Amino acid sequence: MSLPSHSSAVEEKLERQHRRNNSSAWTRPVSLSIPGVRTRRLRILVPNTGSFNSLRVSRMRRKRGPVFIFFACLAVLLTVVVVAKAIGRRGKWRDQWQQGPSGEPSTLVFKREELQKIWKWEVGSGHYPSTQPIPAKMSFKDKLYNPAIPPQPKRSKPARYIAPNTVDVVTEGTGTGPKRTYLDLQSQPPNVAYPPRPPPGSVADMDHVMRYCDFGQGKYVRDCLEMLRLGGGLDNGNRLRRDSSTVDHHYIYLEQPMNETAKRPQEDDEPEGQIPIYPKSFGNRIRKDDEDPYEGLYKKKGAEWESSLTLPATREHYVAQSLESPCDPENPRIYHMFWTGPFTDKPYMALLSFLYTQHTGLHLKDWPTDSKICRPQFWLWINPGPAATIPNPNALHDMYTQLKNNPWASPFLHTRFKDVIQFKLWNTTEQLDGIPEIKEEWRALRDNLFNSGGYIINVKKKATTTTTTEGEETVAETTTAADEDDIVNRLGSKSSSSYDRLSVILSDMARFVLTHRFGGIYLDADTILLRDWEELWGWTGAFAYRWSRLENYNTAVLKLNKNSALGTFLFRTAIKNGLDFHPMTVSRYTRDAYLQGLLLRLPDALFDAAWLNTENYQRDRPPQPYFTEFAHFFDTPAQNSAAPQALGIEGFFRGSYSYHFHNFWWKPFDSTRNFPDLGARFKKGEDLAHSLLRKERLKTIMAAKAKTKVGPTTADLMEDEYLNEDLLNTIGQDKVDLDWSAVLKRTFEAYIRGERPNMYGEWIEW
């Protein structure tokens, strides 16, 4: 028996009294002092462990043997179950629900050997121009030759660090590619007023870009833009002296032509007795006898195994200077953009920015046949009706008729732009049938084709039944309701409350379809190009960019190689996941399969430099201009409104490749000059725009008068009375301080009118 441990004589007395009254009780009293009150104590009941102990001891003495045997048998049973599962996991895939690396239900439908095929194909085709490690989860045993990177210094692990009965997992490609010469681009006298264009065939070193721009590593957008600005020569020779340790701006390089007699490294080139390894591969070793073929991979619940991949032969990686033609047929320079509804100032501005920044050759009378420059093209894909409708047989003719009669679109039908801008008719059925990976299966999902992040919009129209009497018979007719503001029939986004969500979902899929079928780069229609993309085209990998603070993709900019293994993976995975191409879902596809390195997630500073600021990040050192809301692009705050006119486009996120203004389809770029202002050559379209604006303002006046019941109510009377008044004037009075959106629009238009050169000092030649 243990000694008593009472805190006071009072407590001991109470316990003894309670024990005498109820010796078998499960509780006992405890007296606690009350802070600040010396004369009173608090009495509470606590579990009486003494009763339990006495009961347990008395009974367990009689039943100790059977209880011990029971727990022993249970332990043996659990051990057998665990061992059986471990053995079964090696021989058979785990079919139960599993979470992927993202913490969400897995989307994976490929075995490890198929994922290895994808990595081998992409690396062997020169689509991985990076020294970043390949995931150890791929468990490569043989070396991967990478023709897109130069040979890297070899290192050998001392034998004392090599565990017995283990093998190396290859996490680095063996470089067999050409050497690189990094460039210091600067304007040269006498042409110092404008930046130089990047040399043909130049390439951006994305490893260097990630070192200076990765938000995940604490890098600032402002510092990234400085590096991009200096490395691209965008400072126009006005470069300030900086400590070389502050910023290394050399991120653009040229590949040197390969020596045809150079020997390709082979396995027998390695020193005897040493295991060649590369940076970051230390510690990536596994035991030969304990290797789990499915370790780290989690299959999608209920999905069928994907059959063995059949991929074409790997492509040859060429140095740009060694190509017979300046354009690589496997890497065509096509900008894709998708648009639904009436043509507005949004695609108009995207096309103007393309003409203002890219090397289209408009400063030349004719494009030289022996040019060493790959001339880019812009393909604008038009979905002629609501996203869920099927185009009629005359859709192509109707599309061009509408473009010709649209003041925002008609200027780009000019013969001067025919070699660089093309309008294409989008047909969902035709496009999906053009993807061999899914053409036999996508129709099973046609009723749920509009899938965005698991949110599915059913496009079946609601049927209504009406009855009519013909003679003595009653006939029932079924028709479909077509509400123009219904989400299925909506055509374009007229305001934040009437958003064309269906078209946005369709565009999520369209970007992958277009880049996989035709190659090139997809741009969202709310994108404005800010500089030449030559070195981005030179980088032969695939990329999108980061979703602000989140480690996910934003595919507002997307580059895919034509008919690539990565594209095959994405479409086969998507068809097993409801054809969901939302950027968040695509992030899960690549994360679950450890293929993120093949679709590089570039920092958003390159394409979306205001995004972090709008989400309250990096406001201690923001870039120029400083936007805390995307709306500030269209309505620049008064305290910052001196910058647009004073700095012009040169002060607008200088260094970024593009700017993404995130929707605002209903907000005009230039409220006082909300029409295409391109000069005498396009006077017809401008007059048409003025006429349309007058009609819109007339409707507004009529609606206001009808509400107040003042004045005439018919269109004719209203037109006679107000047609020549200031209210119908299409050119309003400018704001004292122009907004950024208006400054960019007027800059691009001045170039087309021939009043100023483009950003590289080239004057348009008509």
ROFI-686468 format. One record per residue: x, y, z negated of N, C-alpha, C in turn; residue in three letters. Coordinates in steps of 0.05 Angstrom, whole numbers, plus 5000, padded with zeros to 4 digits. Layout:
BEGIN
XYZXYZXYZALA...
***
This chain:
BEGIN
501749765000500050005000501850255000MET501150445017502750685018502050874996SER503951054989503551254968501551464977LEU499951574958498051784966499552034976PRO498152164995499352405007497452635007SER496152684984494152904983495553164979HIS494253374991495453644989494753774962SER492753674948492053804922490453604906SER490253654880488753484862485753484869ALA484853714879481953734887481353544910VAL483153534929482753364952482753064944GLU484552994925484652724916482152644901GLU481152824885478652774870476252734889LYS476052904909473852874928474052614943LEU476352534951476652284966475852044949GLU476752044923476051814906473051804901ARG471852034898468952044894467451934919GLN468452024942467151934967467551634971HIS469851534963470451244966468651074948ARG468151184924466351034906463551024916ARG462651254928459951264938459551104963ASN461551094980461250955006463950845014ASN464550615003467250505008467650415036SER465450365051465750275079465250495099SER465250745090464750965109467050995129ALA466351105152468351145173469551415172TRP468651585154469851855152470651905123THR472352095119473152185092473452485092ARG472952615069473152915068476053005065PRO476553245077479153375075478653665069VAL480153775050479754055041482054225054SER481254435068483154615081482954895070LEU485155025066485155305056484155495078SER482855705069481755905088483656145087ILE484856225110486656455110485356705098PRO486656835079485757085068483757045044GLY482956795039481056745017482356534999VAL483356624976484856444958483056264941ARG480656364936478856224917477056024930THR476956014956475155824970476755654989ARG475755404994477055225013474855105031ARG475655025055473854915075473954615074LEU471654485072471554195070470454085097ARG472053905109471253785134471553485132ILE470153335149470353035150472152955173LEU473952765168475752655188475452355190VAL476252225212476051935213477451795190PRO476251595180477351435158478851195170ASN481451235174483051025186483450795167THR483150835141483550625122481650395126GLY479050465131477050255135477750095160SER478550235181479250095206481549905202PHE483650005188486049835184485349585168ASN483749615147483049375132481449175148SER479549285164477949115181479648975202LEU481549125214483249015235485048795224ARG486248845201488148655190486748395182VAL484348425170482948185161481948015184SER481048145206480047985228482147885247ARG484248055251486247985270487947755261MET488147715235489647495225488447225234ARG485747225236484446985245484446945275ARG484547175291484247155320486747235335LYS489047245322491447345335492247155358ARG492046905355492846715376491246745401GLY488546735400486946755425487347025439PRO487547245423487847515435490547525450VAL492647415438495247425451495147275477PHE493847045477493746885502492147035524ILE490047175515488347325535490047545549PHE491447705533493047915544495347805561PHE496447585554498647465570497547375597ALA495247255597494047165623493347405641CYS492347625628491747865643494247985656LEU496447985641498948095652499947935675ALA499647675674500547495696498847545721VAL496147575716494347625739495047885753LEU495448095737496148355749498748345764LEU500648205754503248175767502948035794THR501247825795500847685820499447865841VAL497548025832496148205851498048415862VAL499648535845501548735855503548625874VAL504648385868506548255886505248185913VAL502848085912501448015937500948255954ALA500248475942499848725958502448815970LYS504548805955507148895965508048725989ALA507548455987508248276010506448336033ILE503848366028501948416050502448676064GLY503448876049504049136061506249116082ARG508048926078510248896098509148776124ARG507348586121506448436145504048556158GLY502448716145499948816156499549096148LYS498449256166497949546160495849566139TRP496149776122494249826100491749966112ARG489549816112487149916124485450096106ASP486050096080484450256063485050556067GLN483250736057483551026061486151106047TRP487651276061490151376051490351676056GLN491751806039492352086043495052116057GLN495052306077497552356091499352546075GLY501552626087503352816073502153076066PRO499953156081498653406076496853396052SER496353156040494553136018491653106027GLY491153096053488453056064488352786077GLU485952686083485752426097487452416122PRO488852196125490852186146489452176174SER490852296194489952296221491552106239THR493451966227495451816243494251566256LEU494751526281493851286296496151146311VAL498651226306500951106319502750966299PHE503750736307505750596291508450746293LYS510250666276512850796275514350756301ARG514150516313515650476338514650646361GLU512050726360511050906381511951186376GLU512051266350513051536344516051556351LEU517551336348520351336356520551376386GLN518751256402518751296431518451586438LYS516551726423516052006429518552176423ILE519752126400522152276393524352226414TRP524751966422526851906441526352046468LYS523852046476523252166503523652466502TRP522752596481523052886480525952966477GLU527452836459530252906456531752846481VAL531352606493532752536517532152716541GLY529752836541529053016563529953306559SER531453346537532453616532530453806520GLY528353696507526253856495526653906466HIS529053846456529653896428532354036426TYR532554286436535154426436535854536408PRO535954366389536354446361538154246347SER539554336327541254166310539754096284THR537254176281535754106257535353806256GLN535353686231535253396229532653276238PRO532753036248530452876255529452746229ILE526852726224525952616198527052336193PRO528052286170529052026162526851816163ALA524251896161522051716162521851566189LYS523151676210523151546236524951296236MET526851286217528551046214529950966239SER531151156252532751096276535350966267PHE536050746280538650606275540750676295LYS539850726320541650786342541851086346ASP544051176356544451466361542651566383LYS541851816381540151946401541952156415LEU542252126441543752316456541952556463TYR542952796457541353036461542753206482ASN541753226507543053376528542553676526PRO540953766505540354056503542154196483ALA543954056469545754176451548654096457ILE550554266452553354186458554353986437PRO556553856443557653666423558153806397PRO557553666375557953766348560353636335GLN561653776316563853656302562953406286PRO564553196288563852946274565152936247LYS563752806229564752756202564352466195ARG566052366178565852086170565552076140SER563751906131563351866103565451676092LYS566851746071568751566059567451296051PRO569051076054567950816049566850786021ALA568050926002567150885974564350995969ARG563251165988560551265986558551106001TYR559450886014557550726029556750486013ILE554250466006553250245990553249986006ALA553849765994553849516009551049436019PRO550949286041548449176052546549406059ASN547549626069545849846077546549936105THR544750076118545150186145544450476145VAL545750626162545150916165542550956180ASP541051156172538751246187539551496202VAL539351486228540251716245538351946242VAL539352176234537652416231538752646248THR540752596264541952806281542352696309GLU541752866328542252786356545252836362GLY546252666380549052696389549052876413THR550153116409550153316431551853226454GLY550653236478552153186503551753406523THR550653636513549853846532552154046537GLY551554256552553554456560554254636536PRO556554766539557354956519555655206521LYS555555366500553955606499555755856497ARG554956066511556256326508554156516498THR554656626474552756806462553257086472TYR551057236477551157486491550857726472LEU552057946478551658196464550458386484ASP547858386485546458546506546358836497LEU547359016514547159306510546859446536GLN545559676535545259836559548059946566SER548659946592551260036602550860296617GLN552760486614552660736628552660686658PRO551160846674549561076665546761006657PRO545960746657543260666651542960606621ASN543060816606542860786577540160876565VAL538360966582535861066572533860836567ALA534360606579532560386577534160126571TYR532859936558534359686551534759516576PRO536859346576537259176599535458926597PRO534758826620533258576620535158346613ARG534158146599535857916592536757776618PRO539157676619540157546643538457306651PRO538157246676536657006685537956756673PRO536256576663537156336651538056356622GLY537756586610538556616582536556456564SER537656386540536156206522536256326494VAL534056306479534056396451534756156433ALA536656206416537456006396535456016373ASP533655826373531455836353532555756325MET534755606324535855556298536855816285ASP538055996301538956246291536456426283HIS534456416299531956566294530756476267VAL530656216263529556116238531156206213MET533856216217535456306194534956586185ARG534156766204533757046198530857126195TYR528956946203526157026204524256846189CYS525156626178523256436166522156536140ASP519556596139518256686115518556486092PHE518556226099518756026078521456036064GLY523456156076526056196063526456476052GLN524256616049524356886037525257106056GLY525257066082526157266101523957466106LYS524857716110522957936115522457986145TYR520058056151519358126179521058356188VAL521558556171523058786179525958706187ARG527258526172529958446179529958276204ASP527958116207527757946232527558126256CYS525858336255525558506278528158656285LEU529658726264532258846269534158666285GLU534258416276535858216290534958176319MET532358156323531258116350531758366367LEU531458596355531858846370534758876379ARG536658826360539458856367540358646387LEU539558396382540358176400539258206428GLY536858326430535658356457536458616470GLY538158776457539059026470536859236471GLY534759216454532559396456533059666442LEU535459696431536159946418537060156438ASP537260086463537860276485540560416481ASN542460276469545060396464545260566440GLY543060616426542960786402543460606377ASN545360426380545860236358547560376337ARG546660346312548060456290550160256280LEU552460356270554460176260553460036235ARG553759776234552759616212554959426203ARG554959356178556759146168556158886182ASP558158756192557658516208556458296190SER556758306164555558106147552658156142SER551658396150548858466145546958316163THR547658316189545958186208547658086232VAL547357826238548557706261546357696283ASP546557876302544357906322544857736347HIS546857576348547457426372545757166372HIS543357186383541656956384540956876413TYR541857036432541256966460543856866473ILE543656636487546056526499545556426527TYR547656376542547656246568549055976566LEU547955776579549255516581551255526603GLU553655416598555755406618555355166636GLN555755196662555454966680557154726671PRO555954496673557254246664559454166684MET561654066674563753946691562853666699ASN562553626725561553366734563353136727GLU565953196722567752976716567952926686THR566453096670566453056641565252786633ALA566552656614565652396606563452416585LYS561352266588559152266569560052096545ARG559652196521560452036497558951776496PRO560451566490559251296488559851186461GLN558550956455558850836429561850756424GLU563250676445565950586441567950816438ASP566951066439568651296435569151346406ASP567751216388568051276360570551146348GLU571851276329574151156316573450906301PRO575350716302574850456289574850496259GLU573150336246573050346217571650576205GLY570450746221569050976211566150986222GLN564351076206561551096215561051396220ILE560551466245560151746252557551846240PRO557652066227555152196217555352496222ILE553152636218553052916225551953066201TYR552053326202551153486179548353406171PRO547953406145545353356132544453066134LYS546152886143545352606144546552446121SER547952566102548952426079546652336062PHE546752086053544651986035542351866050GLY542251876077540051756092540751476099ASN540751306079541451026083539150856070ARG538650626082536650446071537850166070ILE536649996052537649726049536549556072ARG538149376082537349206105535049026097LYS535148916072533148716064530648836051ASP530749096045528449216032526949416050ASP527549426075526249626092523349566096GLU521649766092518749746096518049876123ASP517049726142516549846169514450066168PRO512750076147510650276146511050476123TYR513350466110513850646088513650936096GLU511951086082511651376088509551436109GLY508451236122506451286143503751186133LEU501651336138498951276128496951286151TYR495751066156493951036179491251166174LYS490051276194487351396192485351166186LYS483651216167481651016159479750956182LYS479450696187477550606207478450636236GLY480750746241481550796269482850536280ALA482550506307483850296321486850356325GLU488450146325491250176332491450286360TRP493150486364493750576391495550366405GLU494850306430496450116445499250226450SER501050056459503750136464503950356485SER505450566479505650796497507250726522LEU506250816544507750786569508451066578THR510951136576511851406582513651406607LEU513551616623515351626646518251636638PRO519951616657522851636652523451906641ALA525451916623526252176612527152366634THR526652616630527252816650530152906648ARG531252996669533953096670534053386660GLU535853436641536153706631538253856648HIS537354076661539154216678539854486666TYR542354576672543154846666541855026687VAL540755256678539255426696540855506721ALA543455556718545055646740545555426761GLN545055166753545554946771543054866787SER540754986782538354916797538455036825LEU537354876844537254976872535355216874GLU533155206858531255426857531355546829SER530855806827531055926800528855826781PRO526755706792524555606775524755306773CYS524655206749524654916744521854816748ASP521354626767518654526771517454386747PRO519154286729518154156705517554356683GLU518354606687517954816667517055076680ASN514655066693513655296708513055536689PRO513655776699513256016683510456136688ARG508556016675505756096678504656176651ILE503656416649502156506626499256436630TYR498056286612495156216613493656386593HIS491256466602489456596583486556516590MET484956486570482156386573480256606566PHE478156646582476256856577473456766584TRP471556836566468756786571467157036569THR465157066587463457306586464457526604GLY463057756603463857976621466658066615PRO468058136636470858236635470858506621PHE472458546600472558796585475358906584THR475759106567478359226565480359046551ASP479458826539481358646525483158486544LYS482058336563483858206582485158416601PRO483858636605485058856620487758946608TYR487758976582490159066568492258836568MET491458586566493358366566494758366593ALA493258396615494458386642496258636646LEU495458866637497159106640499859066624LEU499658946601502158906585503958706599SER502858516613504458326629505958466651PHE504558646665505758796687507858986677LEU507459096653509259296642511859176631TYR511758926622514058816608515558586623THR514158426638515358196650516758256677GLN518558076685520058126709518458036734HIS516458196740514658126762515658226789THR517658396790518658496815516958716828GLY515258846813513559056824515159306831LEU517659316821519359546828520759496855HIS520259266867521459206893519259206914LEU519959296938517959296960517059016966LYS518958826968518358546973520158376955ASP519158156946520757976929522757836947TRP525357856941527457726958527257426956PRO527557296979527357006981529756876967THR531957006965534356896952534656986923ASP532557076911532757186884533656956864SER535157036845536056846824534256856800LYS532056996802530257036779527756876784ILE526856736764524356586765522056776759CYS520456836779518357026777515956916762ARG515157026740512856916725510156976738PRO508256826731505456866740503656866716GLN501357006719499257016698496756896710PHE495856676698493356546706491156606686TRP489156756694486956816676484656636682LEU483956456664481856266668479256376658TRP477256386676474656506671472556286667ILE471256276644468956106640466456276646ASN465156226669463156426679460756466662PRO459956276645457556306629458056236600GLY456056196584456456106557458155856556PRO459555816535461555606533460355326538ALA457755286530456555026532455154966559ALA455155156577453655126602455454996623THR454154876643455654746665455554946689ILE457855006701457955196723456255086747PRO455055276761453455196785455355166809ASN454355046831456154986854457355236866PRO456055466862457155716874458655876853ASN459655746832460855886810463356046819ALA464955926836467456056844466856316860LEU464956296878464156536893462956746875HIS461256656857459956846838462056976820ASP464156826812466156936795467657166809MET468357126834469857336848468057576853TYR465457526858463557746862463357916836THR463157786814463057926788465658076782GLN467957956788470458096784470658336802LEU469858316826469958546845468258776836LYS465958716823464158916815464559006786ASN466658906774467258976746469659176746ASN469259416735471459626736473959536721PRO473659366701476059286686477659066700TRP476258916717477558686730478458756759ALA476858926773477358966802480159066808SER481559226791484259316799486159086803PRO485858866790487758646791487258466816PHE485158536831484758396857486258536879LEU487658756873489258896893491458706904HIS491958726929493958556942496758576930THR497358806917499958836905500458646882ARG498358546870498658366847498058066854PHE497558006880496657736887498657516881LYS501257586880503357386875503957336845ASP502857516829503457486800501057456782VAL498657526792496157496776494157336792ILE493157126780491156956793488856906774GLN486456916785484056856770483256566777PHE482656406756482056126759479356076746LYS477755906759475155826748475455596728LEU474555626704474655416684472255236687TRP472754976688470554776689471354566668ASN469854546646470654366624470854076633THR468853986649468853706658471253646675THR471753826694474053786712476653786696GLU476953966677479453986662479953746645GLN477853646631478253416614478653166630LEU477453146654477952926671480852926682ASP482053166681484853186691486953106671GLY486053026647487952926626487752626625ILE489752486637489552186638489152056611PRO490252176590490152056564487352036552GLU485452206561482852196549480552186569ILE481152186595479052216615476951986614LYS477651756604475751536603474151536577GLU474851706558473651686532472251946522GLU472852176534471952426522468852456524TRP467652326544464752356547463152246524ARG464252056510462951946486462652156465ALA464152376467464052586447462752846458LEU461452826481460653076494458553226478ARG456853086463454853236447456153376423ASP458453286415459953406392462653516401ASN462653616426465153706438466353946424LEU464554106412465454356399465954296369PHE468454206364469254126338471654296330ASN471354436308473454616298473954566269SER476154436263476854376235474754196221GLY473454026237471353856225468653976225GLY468354236232465854366234464854336263TYR462654186267461654116293459154276300ILE459054396323456754526333455454356354ILE452954266349451454106368450354286390ASN450954216415450154396437447554316450VAL446154116438443554046450441554266446LYS440154346467438254566465435654466453LYS434354636437431854566425429654566446LYS428154356446425954336466423354436455ALA421754576471419154666464417154556483THR414754476473412754356490410354546493THR409554586518407154746523405154576539THR402554636535400454486549398954666568THR398354576591396754726611394554546621THR392254666629389954516639389754546669THR389854316683389554316713387054156719GLU384954296726382454156730381354036704GLY381153776704380253636680382553506665GLU385053536675387353406662388953616647GLU390053526625391853686608394653596613THR396353786622399153716628400953836607VAL402753676596404753776576407453816590ALA408554056587411154126599413154186576GLU415454066579417554106559419754286571THR420354496558422454676567424454716544THR426654826551428754886530428855176525THR429055236499429155516491431855626497ALA431955876506434556006513434656286501ALA435256286476435556546462438356646468ASP438556876480441256976488443057026465GLU441957076441443557126418444056876402ASP442856646411443456396398446356326402ASP447556186383450356126384451155966409ILE449255796419449755636442449655806468VAL447956006469447556166493449056426492ASN450456476470451856736467454056766488ARG454256996499456257046520457957286512LEU460257226499461957436490461257536462GLY463157666449462757766422462158066423SER459758146416458958416417459358566391LYS459658426369460158546343461158336324SER461958416300462958216281460658026272SER458158116274455957956265454957766287SER455457826313454657656335457157556349SER458457376335461057286344460757036362TYR462057026385461756806403463656576394ASP462756436373464356226360464855996379ARG462855936396463055706414465355736434LEU465655976444467856026463470556006449SER470656096424473156076409473955786405VAL471955616398472555326394473455206421ILE472055276443472855176469475655256476LEU476455496469479155596476481255446459SER480555346435482355186419483254936434ASP481354816448481954586464483254656491MET482254876503483154956530486154996531ALA487255116510490155176510491854926512ARG491054716499492554466501492154326528PHE489654346538489154236564490854366586VAL490854636586492254776607495254746606LEU496454756582499354736580500254446585THR498654246578499353966583499153906613HIS497054006626496653956655498654106672ARG498954366666500454536685503154636673PHE503654596648505954716635505555006630GLY507555136618507355426614506755496585GLY505855746581505255856555502455966554ILE500955896534498255996530498256236511TYR496656436518496356676501493456726495LEU492756776471490056866464489557136478ASP486957186484486257436498486657686481ALA486957656455487557886438490557916434ASP492157866455495057886454496058096473THR497958256464499258456481502258396482ILE503358366506506258306509507858566504LEU510058536490511658776483514458766494LEU515358546506518058536517518358296536ARG520458286551520958066569521357796554ASP520157586564520257326551522257136564TRP524257236578526157066593527356856574GLU528456936552529856746534527956546520GLU525356616518523456426508522856206528LEU522756286554522456086575524855906577TRP527156026572529655866573529855656551GLY528555696529528555496507526555276516TRP527655036519526154826533524254666514THR524154736489522354596470519554706471GLY517854586455515054676451514854836425ALA513055026425512855186401510055316399PHE509255376374507155556367508255736346ALA506655866329507856026308506255986282TYR507456086261506456036234503856186227ARG502156056212499656176203500256346178TRP501356576182501956766160503456626137SER502356626113503756516090503656216089ARG501756086105501355806103503255656122LEU503955416115505755246131504055096151GLU502555236167500955126189501455276214ASN500455166236500755296262498555506266TYR499255716281497255886295497955856324ASN496055756340496555696368495655926386THR495456166375494956406392497056426413ALA499456336407501656296427502456006426VAL502355876449502955586450504555526475LEU506755396472508455296494508654996493LYS507854856514508054576517509354506544LEU510954296544512154206569510054036584ASN510154056610508153926627508353626625LYS506053496619505853206618507953086600ASN508253196577510353106558509352886540SER511252746527510452536507509052666484ALA509852906476508553046454505653106462LEU505153186486502453236495500752986494GLY501952766503500552506502499752436473THR501552476455501052426426498652596417PHE498752856423496653036413493952966424LEU493652896449491052826460490052556451PHE491852356448490952096438490152116408ARG491552286393490852326365488252476363THR487852676380485452846379482952686386ALA483252496406480852346414479952166392ILE481852086374481051916351480252086327LYS480352346330479552526308477552736318ASN475752646336473552816344474353036363GLY476553016378477553226396477653496382LEU478753496358478953736342481753856347ASP481754096358484254236364484654486348PHE483154506326483654746309486554746300HIS487754976298490654986290491254846264PRO489454856245489954726220489954416223MET488154326241488054036246490453946262THR491354096281493754026296496154016277VAL496254196257498354186237498353916223SER496053806217495853546204496753326223ARG496053346249496953146268499953106267TYR501453336270504353316271505553256244THR504253346223505353296196505153006189ARG502852886194502352606188504252416204ASP505052506227506752346245509652426244ALA510352616228513152716226514152806253TYR512452956268513253066294513353366294LEU513353486270513353786269515753906283GLN517953776283520353886296519953906326GLY518253746338517853746367515953966375LEU514354066357512654306362513454516341LEU515554666348516854846329514855056320LEU514755106294513055306282514755556278ARG514755736298516355976296515256176276LEU516956346265515956556247514056746261PRO511956836247509957006260511057286265ASP513457356256514657606262515057636292ALA515357416307515857426336513357506351LEU511057436341508557476356506357616341PHE506657646315504457736298505557876273ASP507058086278508758206257507158346235ALA504658406239503058546219501658356200ALA501558096206499857906192500457886163TRP502957866155503657836127502858086111LEU503258316123502458566109499458576104ASN497858476124494958486121493958296099THR495658106092494957916070496457976045GLU497458226043498658326018501358206012ASN502858136033505558026029507558226041TYR509958236030512258396039511558696042GLN509758786025509159076026511259246013ARG513159116000515359275989517359366010ASP517459206033519259286055517759216081ARG515659366088514059296112515559386137PRO514759266160515859356186514459606195PRO515359716218514059946230512559866255GLN509959936257508360086238507359916215PRO506360046194505459916170502459896171TYR501459646177498559596178497859426153PHE495959516138494859356116492259226125THR491259306148488859176160489359176190GLU488258966203488558956232486959186245PHE484959286232483359506243484959756246ALA487259776232488960016233490260056261HIS490259836276491259866304489360036320PHE486760006316484760156330483960426316PHE484160426290483560666274485960716255ASP487960836265490360886250489861076227THR490561006202490061186179491361456183PRO490061666172491061936176493961976167ALA494661846144497361886133499561756151GLN498761576169500661446187500261526216ASN498461706221497561756248499461936264SER501662036252503562186268505362006284ALA505661756276507561576289506761496318ALA504261436325503761346352504661536374PRO503961796371504661986392507662056391GLN508762066367511562146364513461926373ALA512861676366514661456372513961316398LEU511361306405510561166429510960866425GLY510760716448510960426447513660336436ILE515760496439518360426428518360396398GLU516460516384516360496355514260296345GLY513260126364511159936356512359656354PHE512959576329514059306324516259236343PHE518159426346520359386365521959136358ARG522258956376523558706372521658466375GLY519058506368517158286371516658236401SER515957996407515357926435512457986442TYR510757996423507958066429506658156403SER504158266406502558346383499858216385TYR498858106364496257976362494458146345HIS492358266357490658446341488258306329PHE488058046331486057876317483157976322HIS482257896345479357946352478758236357ASN476858356344475958626349475058666378PHE473758466389472858476417471058716423TRP469558796403467559006406468659286402TRP471259306395472459566389474059666414LYS473359896425474859986449477660076441PRO479560026460482260116456482460416455PHE480960546471481060836474478160946474ASP477161036452474361106450473661346467SER475561536471474961776487475361726517THR476961536524477361466553476961166556ARG474461086551473860796551473160706579ASN475160736597474860646624477660606636PHE477960456657480660416669481560676683PRO483760776673484761036683487360996698ASP487060886723489360796739489960966763LEU488661186766489361366788487661336813GLY488461486834486861506858486461246872ALA488361056871488160806885485760646875ARG485060686850482860526838480560706830PHE480160916846478061116839475260986840LYS474860796858472260676860471460526835LYS473360376824472860236799472460436776GLY473960656775473560846754470860986756GLU469961046780467261166783465160976773ASP465460716780463560516771463460506740LEU465860526728465960516699464560756687ALA464860996699463461236690460461196691HIS459561086714456761036717455560846696SER457060636690456160446670456160566642LEU458060736637458160866611455861056608LEU455161206629452861386628450261236622ARG449961006635447560846631447460746602LYS449660666591449760576563449060796544GLU450061036549449461266532446561346535ARG445561316559442761386564440861196548LEU441560946547439960756532440060826502LYS442460906493442760986465440961226458THR440861426476439261666472436261586472ILE435461416491432661336492431861186467MET433561016457432860866433432561046409ALA434361246407434161436385431661606387ALA430861696411428461856414425961686409LYS426061436417423661266413423261216383ALA425361196368425061156339423861406325LYS424661636334423661886322421061986335THR420261856357417861936372417962226381LYS420362316390420762586399421562576428VAL420362736445421162756472420062536489GLY420762536515419762336534420762056527PRO419261856536419961576529420661406553THR420261516577420861356601423661416610THR424861216624427661236633428061466653ALA426061496671426461706691426461986678ASP424562036660424562296648427062346631LEU427862146617430262176601432762226618MET432862096641435262136658435262416670GLU432962516678432762786689433562986668ASP432762946643433163146623436063146612GLU437262906610439862886596442162816613TYR441762766639443862656656446362836657LEU445863106657448163286660448963416633ASN447863316612448663426586451263306576GLU452363436556454963346545454663066533ASP452262996524451962726512452462506532LEU452162566558452662356578455462396591LEU457062566581459762606592461462356584ASN462762236603464161986598466962036586THR467962276588470562346577470062526553ILE470562426529470162576505472662736498GLY472462886477474763036468476562866451GLN479162876457481162706443481262766414ASP481862556398482462596370484962766367LYS485262896345487663056341490162866341VAL489862636328492062436328491062186341ASP492362096362491561856376492261606360LEU490561406363491061146349493060986366ASP494260786353496160616366494960476391TRP492560386389491360246412491060436436SER490260686431490060876453492760936466ALA494860966449497461026459498560806477VAL498160556469499060336485497560316512LEU494860356511493260346535494160566555LYS494560806545495261026563498160996573ARG499860856558502560806567502560616591THR501160396588500960196610499660316635PHE497660476631496260596654498060796668GLU499660946653501461136665503460996684ALA504360756676506160596693504760526719TYR502260436718500860356743500360596761ILE499960826749499561076764502161176776ARG504361076767506961166778507961406764GLY507061466740507861706725510161656706GLU510761406701513061326684513961046691ARG516460976685517360706691516360506669PRO516860256674516160056653518260066631ASN518159886612519959906589522859856596MET523459756620526259706628527159916649TYR525660136652526460346670525960296699GLY524160106705523560036733520860176741GLU520960316764518560456773517060276792TRP514360276789512760106807512960206835ILE513160016854513360086882510759996896GLU509360196907506860136921507460096950TRP
***
